[in-house]
Amino acid sequence: MEIDRSATTHQRIDVWLWTTRMFKTRNLATQACRGGHVQLDGQRVKASQKVSIGQEVRVRKAGAEHIRRITGFVPTRPQASIAVQCYEDLTPAPDPALRGFVPRRDKGTGRPTKKDRREMERFLGDMAKPPRRS
């Protein structure tokens, strides 16, 4: 499959998001555009918006923001190794300080006892308590 890198080529944003494997289906890409999770050069876009090479696409997905610059187009959804060649990933590395502390237990010690669980809850506060079901 050949990647089209000519400057005169345009493609719908929902099709580009689907062909570059940002979303599993084109319908999910369209819903993300409708929900305001997709920005093109800092502006919210509709699914039918035409994109061209060199534009920056920001996608909020699963609590993370992906930033990509368009470098090419493919007519259909290719394999992942080809899809990666259609964009330049500008997403900054996540800040390790923002990742929370995860309590670890030594291997082979089994499940926490009631005393261990209470100590973890006391140490972690509200974070360790499971959410209430209503």
Sequence and secondary structure as in RCSB ss.txt:
>XXXX:A:sequence
MEIDRSATTHQRIDVWLWTTRMFKTRNLATQACRGGHVQLDGQRVKASQKVSIGQEVRVRKAGAEHIRRITGFVP
TRPQASIAVQCYEDLTPAPDPALRGFVPRRDKGTGRPTKKDRREMERFLGDMAKPPRRS
>XXXX:A:secstr
   B  TT  EEHHHHHHHTTSSSSHHHHHHHHHTT EEETTEE  TT EE TT EEEEEETTEEEEEEE  B S
S   HHHHGGGEEE      GGGS       TTS S  HHHHHHHHHHHGGGGS     
